[in-house]
Amino acid sequence: MNARRVLSGAGLDAAVRPTPSAISRFAPIGARDIRVTGGFWGERLRTNRERTIPYGLEQLRLAGNLANLKLAAGAHGRYRALGESAGTIFPFLDTDVYKWLEAVGWELGRAPDRVLNDAADDVIALVERAQRDDGYLNSYVQVVAPGREYDDLAWGHELYSFGHLIQAAIAWQRAVGDDRLLRVATRAADAVDRELGPGGRDGIDGHPEVEMALVELYRATGERRYLELAARMIDLRGHGLLGIGRYGSAYWQDHAPVREARTVTGHAVRQLYLDCGAVDVATELGDGQLLEAVVRRWHDMMETRTYLTGGLGSRHRDEAFGDPYELPPDQAYAETCASIASVMLAWRLLLATGDPAHADAIERTAFNGVLPGLSLEGTDFFYVNALQRRTERVDEDERSGTRKPWFACACCPPNVMRFLSSWQQYLATTDAGGVQLHQFFTGELTAERASGSIRISTATGYPWDGAVTVTILETPVEPWTLSLRVPAWSGSATLRNGTTEAVTMLPRARMIEETRRWQAGDALTLELDTAVRAIDPGRYVDAVRGCVALERGPLVYCIETADLPAGTVLEDVELDPSGATAAVARRDLSPTAIGVTAAGLIRSETGDHREIELNAIPYFTWANRTVEAMRVWIPRPADES
């Protein structure tokens, strides 16, 4: 893997923080050492902080999540769940509260906010009161099914809930130095260890998540038994402990040992969370075999089971991966949570291996897989992210193309909140040689070294503009290396050295490395080729054979009925990939948004056609206007297919 040891003390307030002895090519930069100050990501993060997170708290009140914790703490009343009218009461509603708390923790670490802080104080106090003296904490079991602790590991999600509690605790401890949730989480983990650790019974959760959380708890506390418990759960999976269930043992990745399973399978989020935990265990234990198994599955997933948007999961029945190349656009499940989990896994693999392909995957999935899950206004959500919405259709709720204010199973909305609150942690890394910039943003970062601080500012109009300027603000005396990723989508890159005429053309480079004795004020500008690209799906994806998609920069584009002439049926539209394309301003979407025009045809039932200029918008912006039909993959003219 060409791994190096991470820098001691690097990323102390990061969500994923390998220890100095871990297998790791790169080290994270702490959340407080990277600031996003403007540009595209500055706007999305501001919306999350000012609108989405406060809105989320109100929804948690309305849906009953907070009331249920009050019941667990001794209040009187009836357990509430949005799904009860349909006969479904999910036993993991506490996790929505924990994900919200995690989001707030990272936000407060970036900048204080009295309103958010006071609201979170109340919720943390509620969580503290709800926990039993023995450390157990699950409002559903405590209120609805007392005495059935760990009785339904397959479907009860108790350990999954503990995992999200731990991750919230990590955020508060690392971002703001608040140990209240960490004390709750540690007691909960101790309760699990007594029940399911060495000397206890063999047991794993039907929904992986606690494994990666336990590793992070080990990293935060130094208590090795949490790492050993996570490793034990990884090793126990794949031996039939969960049984066949309603979808088969592959649904919850219990069909083969984690080291042996060759491909991703089953419920997409469960698989990805499991592999996150496997990477964390592998890096801390120096287990190259386990790490290689995850890398093998990841490459297979990216090559055969990933949508153009980075979305994952093509089957609605069990929220699962399908067969290789089974990627129907109109039937895509592509759960928002699966995209977030994909970024979490790619980040861990990037830290472990240094392979820029993982940074490419983070970029594609963040822009095109995660962001569509949240409206531009920040208060409506997609659970499912289809790549096509037909004009004539059965109006199934989850595929209606209309974002919802909340869900009975509301895992995605607070997951988006915590993702955006921690986004700055995915942008850059450091190692013994210098700093690596993996994602492009406007802001500043600081990397501490034994010889002094490296402080860098970045400025860019990305993703609308392909130019990224990096300026050195502070630097040690000795030489170090600044590395910049060249995305795989970019046909070429130009590196301009400050204001001089020196220009480097890099047609195939994946990482540009500039090593020198830097001076404050030195600047480099990376210019990426953002020409519009017509993407062919390849011969194996049957569902979109004969179609083409448009991309520009890191963004996937789509066509909505709203941008067609009145009365035009989207299914009658064809796209000529050999025709002229252009980038155009789309201020109706946002002041800086860029759309794409392309040559198209409208074909009638009689075979007649007329030429038309098609207007495509970034896929993440769809369904923010009047929603009719949408598609990413557009048929070629019939005589070209």
C-alpha positions in Angstrom: 0.0 0.0 0.0 3.0 2.3 0.2 1.7 3.5 3.6 3.5 5.9 5.9 3.0 6.6 9.5 0.7 9.5 10.2 2.1 12.7 11.8 1.8 12.6 15.6 -0.9 15.1 16.7 -2.3 15.6 13.2 -6.0 16.1 12.9 -6.7 16.1 16.6 -10.2 17.4 16.1 -11.1 15.4 13.0 -13.9 12.8 12.9 -11.5 10.1 11.6 -8.1 10.3 13.4 -5.7 7.4 12.9 -3.3 6.9 15.7 0.5 7.5 15.1 1.0 3.7 14.8 -1.7 3.2 12.3 -1.2 2.2 8.6 -1.8 5.5 6.9 -0.4 7.3 3.8 -2.0 10.6 4.8 -3.1 12.3 8.0 -6.2 14.3 8.4 -6.1 18.1 9.0 -8.2 19.1 11.9 -11.7 20.6 11.5 -10.6 23.9 13.1 -7.5 24.0 10.9 -9.5 24.3 7.7 -11.9 27.2 7.1 -14.3 27.4 4.2 -14.9 31.1 3.8 -16.8 31.6 0.6 -17.6 30.2 -2.8 -19.8 27.3 -3.6 -19.1 25.3 -0.5 -19.3 28.4 1.7 -22.9 28.9 0.5 -23.9 25.3 1.0 -22.3 25.2 4.5 -24.0 28.4 5.5 -27.4 27.1 4.4 -26.8 24.0 6.5 -25.9 26.0 9.5 -28.5 28.7 9.3 -31.5 26.8 7.9 -31.1 23.0 7.7 -29.9 22.3 11.3 -32.4 24.6 13.0 -35.1 23.1 10.8 -33.9 19.6 11.8 -34.4 20.3 15.5 -37.9 21.4 14.9 -38.7 18.2 12.9 -37.2 16.0 15.7 -39.6 17.7 18.1 -42.6 17.3 15.8 -41.8 13.7 14.9 -41.5 12.6 18.6 -37.8 11.7 18.7 -37.1 14.0 21.6 -40.4 13.1 23.4 -39.4 9.4 23.2 -36.1 10.1 25.0 -38.1 12.0 27.6 -40.1 8.9 28.1 -36.9 6.9 28.6 -35.9 9.4 31.1 -39.0 8.8 33.2 -41.7 11.0 31.7 -45.2 9.7 31.2 -46.8 9.3 27.8 -46.9 7.2 24.6 -44.0 6.3 22.3 -44.4 8.2 19.1 -43.2 7.5 15.5 -44.2 9.0 12.2 -44.5 5.5 10.7 -47.0 4.2 13.3 -50.0 5.1 11.2 -48.7 2.7 8.5 -48.0 0.0 11.1 -44.3 0.6 11.3 -42.5 1.9 14.4 -38.8 2.0 13.7 -36.7 1.1 16.8 -33.7 3.4 15.8 -35.2 6.9 16.0 -32.7 8.0 18.6 -30.0 8.0 15.9 -31.7 11.0 14.2 -31.0 12.9 17.4 -27.4 11.8 17.6 -26.7 12.7 14.0 -28.2 16.1 14.6 -26.0 16.5 17.7 -23.0 15.5 15.7 -23.7 18.2 13.2 -24.1 20.8 15.8 -20.8 19.8 17.5 -18.8 20.3 14.3 -20.6 23.6 13.7 -19.9 25.0 17.1 -16.2 23.9 16.6 -16.1 26.1 13.5 -17.8 29.2 15.1 -19.8 29.8 18.3 -23.6 30.2 18.1 -25.5 30.7 21.3 -28.9 29.6 19.9 -27.5 26.3 18.5 -25.4 25.8 21.7 -28.4 26.3 24.0 -30.6 24.0 22.0 -27.9 21.3 21.9 -27.3 21.7 25.7 -31.0 20.8 26.3 -30.8 17.8 24.0 -27.5 16.5 25.6 -29.0 16.9 29.0 -32.0 14.8 27.8 -29.7 12.1 26.5 -27.9 12.0 29.8 -31.2 11.6 31.7 -32.4 8.9 29.4 -29.4 6.6 29.9 -29.9 3.9 32.5 -27.5 3.4 35.4 -26.0 0.3 33.7 -25.1 2.4 30.6 -27.9 1.0 28.3 -29.6 3.7 26.2 -32.3 3.0 23.6 -35.6 4.8 24.0 -37.6 2.2 22.0 -36.4 -0.8 24.1 -36.7 1.1 27.4 -40.2 2.3 26.7 -41.8 -0.2 24.3 -39.9 -3.4 25.0 -38.2 -3.3 28.4 -36.3 -6.5 29.3 -35.5 -7.2 25.6 -32.1 -5.6 25.5 -30.0 -7.1 22.7 -32.9 -9.5 22.0 -33.2 -8.6 18.3 -29.7 -7.8 17.0 -30.8 -8.5 13.4 -33.5 -5.8 13.2 -33.3 -3.8 16.5 -30.4 -1.5 15.5 -29.3 -1.1 19.1 -25.6 -1.2 18.3 -26.2 0.9 15.2 -27.7 3.5 17.6 -24.8 3.3 19.9 -22.5 3.9 17.0 -24.2 7.2 16.1 -24.1 8.2 19.8 -20.4 7.6 19.9 -19.8 9.6 16.7 -21.8 12.5 18.2 -19.7 12.3 21.3 -16.5 12.4 19.3 -17.6 15.5 17.5 -18.4 17.3 20.8 -15.2 16.2 22.5 -12.9 17.1 19.6 -14.6 20.2 18.2 -15.5 22.0 21.4 -13.8 20.1 24.2 -17.1 19.0 25.8 -17.0 15.5 27.3 -20.6 15.2 28.4 -21.7 13.0 25.5 -18.4 11.1 25.6 -19.1 10.0 29.1 -22.5 8.8 28.0 -21.1 7.0 25.0 -18.3 5.4 27.0 -20.8 4.0 29.5 -22.9 2.7 26.6 -19.9 1.0 24.9 -18.9 -0.6 28.3 -22.4 -2.0 28.5 -22.0 -3.5 25.0 -18.6 -4.9 25.8 -20.0 -6.6 28.9 -22.7 -8.2 26.8 -21.0 -9.0 23.5 -17.2 -8.6 24.2 -14.7 -11.4 25.0 -16.4 -13.7 27.5 -19.8 -12.6 26.4 -22.0 -14.1 23.7 -21.2 -13.8 20.0 -23.4 -11.1 18.5 -23.3 -8.5 15.7 -25.8 -5.9 14.6 -27.9 -6.3 11.5 -26.9 -2.8 10.5 -23.1 -2.2 10.8 -22.1 1.2 12.1 -20.8 0.6 15.7 -17.6 -0.9 14.4 -16.1 2.3 13.0 -17.5 4.3 16.0 -15.8 1.9 18.5 -12.4 2.4 16.7 -12.8 6.1 17.0 -13.7 5.7 20.7 -10.5 3.8 21.1 -8.6 6.6 19.4 -10.3 9.2 21.6 -9.8 7.4 24.9 -6.8 5.1 24.4 -8.9 2.2 25.7 -7.8 -0.7 23.6 -10.8 -3.0 24.4 -13.0 -0.8 22.2 -10.7 -1.5 19.2 -10.7 -5.2 20.1 -14.5 -5.2 20.4 -14.7 -3.6 16.9 -12.3 -6.2 15.5 -14.3 -9.0 17.1 -17.5 -7.8 15.4 -15.7 -7.6 12.1 -14.4 -11.2 12.5 -17.8 -12.5 13.6 -19.6 -11.3 10.5 -20.0 -13.7 7.7 -20.6 -16.8 9.9 -24.4 -16.9 9.9 -25.1 -15.2 13.3 -27.9 -13.1 11.8 -29.5 -15.9 9.9 -31.2 -15.7 6.5 -33.8 -13.1 7.4 -36.3 -11.8 4.9 -33.8 -11.0 2.2 -31.0 -13.6 2.6 -27.8 -13.4 4.6 -26.1 -11.3 1.9 -28.5 -8.5 2.8 -26.6 -7.7 6.0 -23.2 -9.0 4.7 -23.4 -12.1 6.8 -22.9 -14.5 3.9 -19.1 -14.6 3.9 -16.2 -13.4 6.2 -15.3 -9.8 5.6 -11.8 -10.8 4.5 -13.2 -13.2 1.9 -16.2 -11.4 0.4 -15.2 -10.4 -3.1 -17.9 -8.0 -4.0 -20.2 -5.5 -2.3 -23.7 -7.0 -1.8 -26.9 -6.4 0.0 -28.2 -3.2 1.7 -25.8 -0.5 0.3 -25.5 1.6 3.5 -24.9 -1.5 5.6 -22.1 -2.7 3.3 -20.4 0.7 3.2 -20.6 1.3 6.9 -19.2 -2.2 7.5 -16.3 -1.5 5.2 -15.6 1.8 7.0 -15.3 -0.1 10.2 -13.1 -2.7 8.5 -10.7 0.0 7.2 -10.5 1.5 10.6 -9.8 -1.8 12.3 -7.3 -2.8 9.6 -5.3 0.4 9.8 -5.0 0.3 13.6 -4.1 -3.4 13.7 -1.8 -3.3 10.7 -4.0 -5.9 9.0 -3.1 -5.6 5.4 -5.3 -8.6 4.4 -8.4 -6.9 5.7 -7.5 -3.6 4.1 -6.9 -5.2 0.7 -10.3 -7.0 0.9 -12.0 -3.6 1.3 -10.0 -2.0 -1.5 -10.9 -5.0 -3.8 -14.6 -4.6 -3.1 -14.4 -0.8 -3.5 -12.9 -1.1 -7.0 -15.5 -3.6 -8.0 -18.2 -1.4 -6.7 -16.9 1.7 -8.5 -16.5 -0.2 -11.8 -19.7 -2.2 -11.9 -22.3 -0.9 -9.4 -22.0 2.8 -9.2 -24.3 5.3 -11.0 -22.8 8.2 -12.9 -23.7 10.4 -10.0 -21.8 8.3 -7.5 -25.1 7.0 -6.3 -25.3 3.4 -5.0 -28.1 0.9 -4.8 -30.4 -0.1 -7.6 -33.0 -2.2 -5.8 -35.9 -0.7 -3.9 -37.1 -3.8 -2.2 -34.1 -4.2 0.0 -32.2 -0.9 -0.6 -29.5 -3.0 -2.1 -26.8 -3.3 -4.7 -28.0 -5.2 -7.8 -26.0 -7.3 -10.2 -23.0 -5.9 -12.0 -24.0 -3.0 -14.3 -27.6 -3.2 -13.1 -28.1 0.5 -13.1 -31.5 1.5 -14.3 -31.9 5.3 -14.1 -35.6 5.5 -13.4 -35.5 2.7 -10.8 -32.4 3.9 -9.1 -32.6 3.8 -5.3 -29.3 5.7 -4.8 -30.2 6.5 -1.2 -28.7 9.8 0.1 -27.3 7.9 3.1 -25.5 5.5 0.8 -23.8 8.4 -1.0 -22.7 9.8 2.4 -21.4 6.4 3.5 -19.6 6.1 0.2 -17.7 9.4 0.9 -16.9 8.2 4.4 -15.4 5.0 3.0 -13.5 6.7 0.2 -12.0 9.2 2.8 -10.8 6.3 5.0 -9.3 4.6 1.9 -7.6 7.9 0.8 -6.0 8.3 4.2 -4.9 4.7 4.2 -3.6 4.4 0.6 -3.1 7.8 -0.8 -4.7 6.8 -4.1 -6.3 9.9 -5.8 -9.0 7.7 -7.2 -10.6 7.9 -3.7 -10.5 11.7 -3.8 -12.1 11.6 -7.2 -14.9 9.4 -5.8 -15.4 11.8 -2.9 -15.8 14.7 -5.3 -18.2 13.0 -7.7 -20.4 11.7 -5.0 -20.4 14.8 -2.9 -21.6 17.0 -5.8 -23.9 14.6 -7.5 -24.9 12.0 -5.0 -25.2 13.9 -1.7 -26.2 17.4 -2.6 -29.3 16.4 -4.6 -30.6 15.0 -1.3 -31.1 18.5 0.0 -33.1 21.4 -1.7 -31.3 24.6 -2.5 -33.3 26.3 0.3 -32.1 23.6 2.7 -35.4 22.4 4.2 -36.6 19.6 2.0 -35.0 16.2 1.3 -34.7 13.3 -1.1 -34.3 9.8 0.4 -34.1 8.2 -3.1 -32.2 9.9 -5.9 -33.4 8.6 -9.3 -31.7 9.6 -12.5 -34.9 9.8 -14.4 -38.5 10.9 -13.7 -41.0 10.0 -16.4 -43.7 12.3 -17.7 -46.3 9.6 -17.4 -45.8 7.6 -14.2 -47.3 5.9 -11.2 -47.0 8.5 -8.5 -45.1 6.4 -6.0 -44.2 8.5 -3.0 -40.5 7.8 -2.7 -39.9 8.3 -6.5 -42.3 11.2 -7.0 -39.5 13.7 -7.7 -40.7 16.0 -4.9 -38.5 16.5 -1.9 -40.1 15.9 1.5 -39.9 17.9 4.7 -39.1 14.7 6.7 -39.6 10.9 6.6 -40.9 8.2 8.9 -37.5 6.7 8.6 -35.6 10.0 8.7 -32.0 8.7 8.5 -31.1 10.9 5.5 -31.9 14.4 6.6 -29.7 14.5 9.7 -27.1 12.5 7.9 -26.9 15.4 5.3 -26.6 17.8 8.2 -23.6 16.1 9.8 -22.0 15.5 6.4 -22.0 19.2 5.5 -20.9 20.2 9.0 -17.9 18.0 8.6 -17.2 18.7 4.9 -14.1 20.7 5.5 -12.5 17.6 6.9 -12.5 15.9 3.5 -10.6 18.7 1.7 -6.9 18.3 2.4 -4.4 16.1 4.2 -0.8 16.2 5.4 2.2 13.9 5.7 5.9 14.1 6.5 6.5 15.7 3.1 3.9 18.5 3.0 0.3 19.2 2.3 -2.1 17.6 -0.2 -5.1 19.5 -1.6 -7.7 16.9 -2.7 -10.9 19.1 -3.0 -11.1 22.7 -4.2 -12.7 25.4 -2.1 -12.3 29.0 -1.1 -10.7 29.4 2.4 -7.6 28.7 4.4 -5.9 25.8 6.0 -3.1 25.3 8.5 -0.8 22.3 8.9 1.5 22.2 11.9 5.0 20.8 11.5 7.9 20.5 13.9 9.7 23.3 12.1 6.7 25.6 12.0 3.3 26.2 10.5 2.2 25.9 6.9 -0.7 28.2 6.3 -2.3 28.4 2.8 -5.2 30.3 1.3 -7.2 28.9 -1.6 -9.5 30.9 -4.0 -11.7 29.4 -6.7 -15.0 29.7 -8.5 -15.1 25.8 -8.5 -17.2 23.9 -9.6 -18.3 26.6 -12.1 -14.7 27.6 -12.9 -11.7 25.3 -13.2 -9.1 27.8 -11.8 -7.8 27.2 -8.3 -5.2 29.7 -6.8 -3.2 28.6 -3.9 -1.2 31.3 -2.0 1.3 30.6 0.8 0.6 32.7 3.8 3.1 31.2 6.3 5.8 28.6 5.8 8.7 26.9 7.5 12.2 27.7 6.2 13.0 24.2 4.9 11.5 22.9 1.7 8.2 21.0 1.6 5.8 19.6 -1.0 2.5 21.1 -2.1 0.4 18.5 -3.9 -2.7 19.3 -6.0 -5.1 16.6 -7.3 -5.9 16.7 -11.0 -9.4 15.2 -11.3 -9.8 12.2 -13.6 -12.5 14.1 -15.6 -10.1 16.8 -16.6 -8.5 16.2 -20.0 -5.6 18.4 -19.1 -4.3 20.8 -16.4 -2.2 23.9 -16.5 -0.1 25.0 -13.6 0.9 28.6 -13.5 3.7 29.7 -11.2 2.6 33.0 -9.7 2.8 35.9 -12.0 5.7 34.5 -14.0 5.4 33.0 -17.5 6.4 29.5 -16.4 3.6 27.1 -17.4 3.5 23.4 -16.9 1.1 21.4 -19.1 0.0 18.1 -17.4 -2.2 16.0 -19.7 -2.1 12.8 -17.7 -0.9 13.7 -14.2 -3.2 12.8 -11.2 -1.3 14.6 -8.5 0.9 17.7 -9.2 3.7 17.9 -6.7 5.7 21.1 -6.3 8.6 20.9 -3.9 10.6 24.0 -3.0 11.7 26.4 -0.3 8.5 28.4 -0.2 8.2 32.0 0.7 5.1 33.8 2.1 3.3 35.3 -0.9 4.2 32.5 -3.3 1.2 31.5 -5.5 0.3 28.7 -7.9 -2.8 28.6 -10.1 -4.1 25.2 -11.3 -6.3 25.6 -14.3 -8.5 22.5 -15.1 -10.1 21.8 -18.4 -13.9 22.1 -17.7 -15.1 21.6 -21.3 -18.5 20.0 -21.6 -18.2 16.3 -22.0 -20.6 13.8 -23.6 -20.5 10.6 -21.6 -21.2 7.2 -23.1 -22.5 4.6 -20.6 -20.4 1.7 -22.0 -21.6 -1.5 -23.5 -22.6 -3.3 -20.2 -25.2 -0.9 -18.7 -28.2 -2.2 -20.7 -30.7 0.2 -19.2 -29.1 3.2 -20.9 -27.6 1.7 -24.0 -27.9 4.2 -26.9 -28.0 7.2 -24.5 -25.5 9.9 -23.6 -25.1 12.1 -20.5 -23.5 15.5 -20.1 -20.9 16.5 -17.6 -19.0 19.7 -17.1 -16.2 19.9 -14.5 -17.2 17.7 -11.6 -20.9 18.0 -12.2 -23.4 15.7 -13.9 -26.1 17.5 -15.8 -29.8 16.6 -16.4 -32.7 18.0 -18.5 -36.0 19.0 -16.8 -39.3 19.7 -18.6 -39.1 23.2 -17.2 -36.3 24.0 -19.7 -38.1 22.6 -22.8 -40.5 24.4 -25.1 -44.1 24.4 -23.8 -45.9 21.2 -24.6 -42.7 19.2 -25.2 -42.6 15.7 -23.8 -39.2 14.9 -22.4 -39.3 11.4 -23.7 -39.5 12.7 -27.3 -36.1 14.5 -26.9 -32.9 13.2 -28.3 -29.4 14.6 -27.9 -26.7 14.8 -30.6 -23.4 14.2 -28.9 -21.5 15.5 -31.9 -23.3 18.8 -31.9 -22.1 22.1 -30.3 -22.2 22.5 -26.6 -21.7 25.6 -24.5 -21.7 26.7 -20.9 -24.3 29.3 -20.0 -25.2 31.3 -16.9 -28.2 30.0 -15.0 -29.0 32.8 -12.5 -32.5 31.4 -12.2 -30.9 28.6 -10.1 -28.3 30.6 -8.3 -26.2 33.8 -9.0 -23.2 31.7 -10.0 -24.7 28.5 -11.5 -23.6 27.4 -14.9 -25.8 25.4 -17.2 -25.0 23.6 -20.5 -26.6 23.9 -23.9 -26.5 21.1 -26.4 -27.8 20.2 -29.8 -31.0 18.1 -29.7 -34.0 16.9 -31.6 -37.6 16.5 -30.8 -39.0 13.5 -32.6 -42.7 12.9 -33.2 -44.5 9.6 -33.3 -44.5 9.8 -37.1 -40.7 10.0 -37.2 -40.6 13.7 -38.1 -38.2 15.7 -36.1 -37.1 19.3 -35.5 -33.9 20.7 -34.1 -33.8 22.2 -30.7 -31.3 23.7 -28.3 -31.4 21.7 -25.1 -30.7 23.4 -21.8 -29.3 21.1 -19.1 -28.9 22.0 -15.4 -26.6 20.5 -12.7 -28.3 17.3 -11.5 -28.0 18.5 -7.9 -30.3 21.4 -8.7 -33.1 19.4 -10.1 -36.6 19.4 -8.5 -36.1 22.9 -7.1 -38.7 24.3 -9.6 -42.0 23.0 -10.9 -41.4 19.3 -11.1 -42.5 17.4 -14.1 -40.0 15.1 -15.9 -36.2 14.8 -15.6 -33.5 12.6 -17.1 -29.7 12.4 -16.9 -29.3 9.8 -19.7 -30.7 11.2 -23.0 -31.2 9.0 -26.1 -29.0 9.6 -29.1 -30.8 10.1 -32.4 -32.2 6.8 -33.5 -30.0 6.6 -36.6 -26.9 6.9 -34.4 -27.7 4.5 -31.7 
